[in-house]
Every structure is written in structure tokens, then in C-alpha cells.
Amino acid sequence: MDARPAPDVYDDEPWELAAYRVTLWEQPAEPPNIDQPASGPAPFPGAPMGWEEMTFELAGAQDVREVIQWAETTLASGEGPASRRGVPVQDREYVIYAKAQGEDRWLHVAGWTPVLPSDSPLNLRRLR
């Protein structure tokens, strides 16, 4: 391997952000009688509950801190996908993406996607 200094690596011009995309994730709590026989199809005993998600696009946010605050406040106030239906929730997460003006791609800037393995290269490291 050969390492050499790269000229002008840092672009000190700010990016013009077009929008943020926020995905709110909630994992419903297990039903209280999960091991009891049920009529019709039943969940597998001991299997982890799945996750539900809903995605929003936010325009006009000052910076990612404002978007993080919005995501945390929205989840805490019961506006997540399961909470909206009155379903008890055992875990909540959010993922934030940013899109620059003139770009077609979204950059993952904050959060942890709970349906991906924790060591997935598509996931930011979870810091909890």
C-alpha cells in the first residue's frame, strides 16, 4: 500500500441541503399471553417481535440537530407507527438521511436501522 498526501481534500464550502428524510421505527411489545394457544395463525413462541416503520421528509430544518430533536420528540409523544394505533411498544429507533441540492442520493447521517444486523456495513454503529 502506498499513502501520499492528497491536495485540497477538505471542501470548506457548505453543502446546500435539499431535505432530510427520517424513518421512525417501533418494535411492538410482545402480547402478554404469547405462549397461550390462539385460534388461527399464532406467532412462534420466543421469536422476536418485528418492527414497524414510517418515513417523513422534512424541509426547512436548520441542521441535523433540529431533525434529531424532531425525531426524538415525535417518537416520545406516541406518534410512531405502532403507537399511533395504541399498540404498546418495547423499543423505538430513528434513522436520518440528508440529501444535498442537485443530488439524487440520500446520505445516512444519524440513527440505527434495527432490521439490519448490527455489524452491517449499511448501518451506522449503535452508540448505546
C-alpha positions as CSV (number, residue, x, y, z in Angstrom):
1,M,0.0,0.0,0.0
2,D,1.2,3.5,-0.9
3,A,-0.1,6.5,1.1
4,R,0.5,10.1,-0.2
5,P,-0.9,13.4,0.9
6,A,-3.9,14.4,-1.1
7,P,-4.2,18.1,-2.1
8,D,-7.3,20.0,-1.1
9,V,-9.1,17.1,0.4
10,Y,-11.4,19.3,2.5
11,D,-14.1,21.2,0.8
12,D,-14.8,24.1,3.1
13,E,-17.9,25.2,1.1
14,P,-21.1,24.3,3.0
15,W,-23.5,21.9,1.3
16,E,-26.9,23.2,0.4
17,L,-29.3,20.6,1.8
18,A,-32.5,20.0,0.0
19,A,-34.2,17.9,2.7
20,Y,-33.9,15.4,5.4
21,R,-35.6,12.0,5.5
22,V,-36.5,10.5,8.8
23,T,-37.6,6.9,9.3
24,L,-39.2,6.2,12.7
25,W,-39.0,2.6,13.8
26,E,-41.0,1.0,16.6
27,Q,-41.0,-2.6,17.9
28,P,-44.3,-3.6,19.4
29,A,-44.3,-5.2,22.8
30,E,-44.9,-8.9,22.9
31,P,-48.5,-9.9,23.6
32,P,-49.0,-10.8,27.3
33,N,-50.1,-14.4,26.6
34,I,-47.7,-15.2,23.7
35,D,-47.4,-18.9,24.9
36,Q,-51.1,-19.5,25.2
37,P,-52.8,-21.3,22.3
38,A,-54.7,-19.0,20.0
39,S,-57.3,-19.5,17.4
40,G,-56.0,-19.2,13.8
41,P,-52.3,-18.4,13.0
42,A,-50.2,-17.8,16.0
43,P,-46.7,-16.3,16.4
44,F,-43.7,-18.5,17.0
45,P,-43.2,-18.7,20.8
46,G,-39.9,-17.0,21.7
47,A,-39.5,-15.3,18.4
48,P,-38.6,-11.6,18.5
49,M,-41.3,-9.2,17.5
50,G,-41.0,-7.4,14.2
51,W,-40.5,-3.7,13.6
52,E,-42.8,-1.2,12.0
53,E,-41.7,2.0,10.2
54,M,-42.9,5.2,8.7
55,T,-40.9,7.7,6.8
56,F,-41.1,11.5,6.6
57,E,-39.4,14.1,4.5
58,L,-38.5,17.3,6.4
59,A,-37.7,20.5,4.5
60,G,-36.6,23.8,6.1
61,A,-34.7,22.3,9.1
62,Q,-31.8,24.4,10.2
63,D,-29.5,21.5,10.8
64,V,-29.4,17.8,11.7
65,R,-29.7,18.7,15.4
66,E,-33.2,20.1,14.8
67,V,-34.1,16.9,12.8
68,I,-32.8,14.7,15.7
69,Q,-34.9,16.7,18.2
70,W,-38.0,16.3,15.9
71,A,-37.5,12.6,15.6
72,E,-37.0,12.1,19.4
73,T,-40.0,14.3,20.2
74,T,-42.2,12.6,17.7
75,L,-41.4,9.1,19.0
76,A,-41.7,10.2,22.6
77,S,-45.1,11.7,22.0
78,G,-46.6,8.5,20.7
79,E,-46.6,9.4,17.0
80,G,-44.6,6.3,15.8
81,P,-46.2,3.7,13.6
82,A,-47.3,1.3,16.3
83,S,-48.0,3.9,19.0
84,R,-50.5,5.7,16.7
85,R,-52.6,2.6,16.8
86,G,-52.4,2.3,20.6
87,V,-50.1,-0.7,20.5
88,P,-47.6,-0.9,23.4
89,V,-44.0,-0.5,22.2
90,Q,-40.9,-2.1,23.6
91,D,-38.3,-0.2,21.6
92,R,-38.1,2.9,19.4
93,E,-35.4,4.0,16.9
94,Y,-35.0,6.5,14.2
95,V,-32.7,6.9,11.1
96,I,-31.9,10.2,9.5
97,Y,-30.8,10.7,5.9
98,A,-29.7,14.0,4.3
99,K,-29.9,15.0,0.6
100,A,-27.8,17.7,-0.9
101,Q,-29.1,20.1,-3.6
102,G,-28.7,18.6,-7.0
103,E,-28.1,15.1,-5.7
104,D,-30.3,12.0,-6.2
105,R,-28.8,10.1,-3.3
106,W,-29.6,10.1,0.4
107,L,-26.7,10.1,2.9
108,H,-27.3,8.2,6.2
109,V,-26.3,10.8,8.9
110,A,-27.7,9.5,12.2
111,G,-29.5,6.6,13.7
112,W,-29.5,2.8,13.7
113,T,-31.6,0.7,11.4
114,P,-32.9,-2.1,13.7
115,V,-33.8,-4.6,11.0
116,L,-30.2,-4.8,9.8
117,P,-27.5,-6.8,11.6
118,S,-25.5,-4.5,14.0
119,D,-22.3,-5.3,12.0
120,S,-23.9,-4.5,8.6
121,P,-21.8,-2.0,6.6
122,L,-25.1,-0.3,5.7
123,N,-25.7,0.6,9.4
124,L,-24.0,3.3,11.5
125,R,-22.5,2.0,14.7
126,R,-25.1,1.9,17.5
127,L,-23.8,4.0,20.4
128,R,-25.9,2.9,23.4
